[in-house]
Amino acid sequence: MNSILNISAYKFVPLPDAPALRELLHGWATALQLKGTILLAGEGINLFLAAPEAAVRDFIARLHTDPRFADIAPKESWSATQPFKKMLVKVKNEIIRMDHPAIQPSSGRAPAVDAVT
């Protein structure tokens, strides 16, 4: 039986308080016995977590109390065993490495190109 809920999600949103947010999220994840990785950067959040369903849903409910993450909608899958060995919450320079400081995903999208050619 697959009893472990695995989630993944990301959101580009300014996080000027990433170090303080790291402490909060690590505390929640540890208390709920989640395992996986949460990456925080000034540009947003990226997470991969796994645990029994109730713990994962509790974490997401807590995350939704922060207006910046109220609309985050994780992708879900199930597994029979815990896929992660430990819980990591890291503050990085970028959640998706581009090595180009002028690129700010939270500032909006580039103009779309019409499919008609």
N, C-alpha and C positions, 0 to 999 in steps of 0.2 A: 504494500500500500504506500502511495506517495503522500507522506505527511509533512514534508518540508516545503514551505512556500518560499519561492525565490522571486525577488523583484529587482528590476533595474529601472532607473529614471534619471533624467537630467533636466536642468532648467537654467537658461541664461538669465540671470538677474543680478544686479549689483549687490555684492556682499562686502561692504566696507568693514564689517565686524566679523570677518571669517575666523580669526583666532578665538574670540569669545564664543562664537557659534560652534566651533570645534569642541570646546569643553562641554557645552550643553548637549550636543548630539551624541558625543561619546558617552556621557552619563546616561542618557536615555537608552542607547544601544546596549550598554553593559548591563544596566538594570533589567532589561528585557531578554538578555542572553542571546542577542543577535550576533551573527558572524557575517563578515564581508568587508567591504570598503566603501567609505564615503570620502570623496574628494571635494574640497572647497577651494575657491579662488575668488578673487575680486570680481570675476565674470559670472560666477554661478556655482551650481552643485551638480555632482554626478555620483550616483550611488548604485551599489550592487549589494543586496542583503539577503540573508536566508535564516529561517527559524520556523518553529511551529506557527501555524496561521494566526493564532490569537496575538502572539507577540509582534509579528510583522504588522498586522492591522493596527495594533495599539501605537506602534512607532509612527505609522503614516498618519494616524489621527492626530497625534501630537505635532507632527510636522505641519499639518494643515492649519494648526492654530496660528502659525506665523503667516501674515498676509502675503509675504513673498512666495510662499510655497502652497498657498490655498488651492491652486489649480493643478498642482503636480499630479500626474496620473501614471503611476508605475505600470510597466509591463510585468505580467505574472507568468510563472511556470512552476511546476511541481517536481519534486524529486523524493526518492526514498531515503536518501542520506544527506547529511549536511555537506555541501560542496566546498565550504570555506573552513580554514583551520583557526582563524582568529578574527578579531574585530579591529579594523584600522580606520581612523578618521584623520585625514591629512589636510594641511593647508598647503596648496601648491601655487605656483605663479599663474598657471592656466589649467583649466579642467580638460581642455582638448589642446594639446600642444601644437602651436602654429609658429612660435618664435617670431611673431610680428606684432609688436605692441599697438600698431595703428588699427588692427582688426579688433573690434569690440562687438561681439555677437549680440549683446544685450541692447545695443543701440538701434537695432532693426535689421531688416533684410535688404539685400541689394535689389535693384529693380528687376522685375520678372520680364522674361522675353516671351513674346507671343508665340505660341506653337505653330501658327500659320506662317508658312514660308513662301 
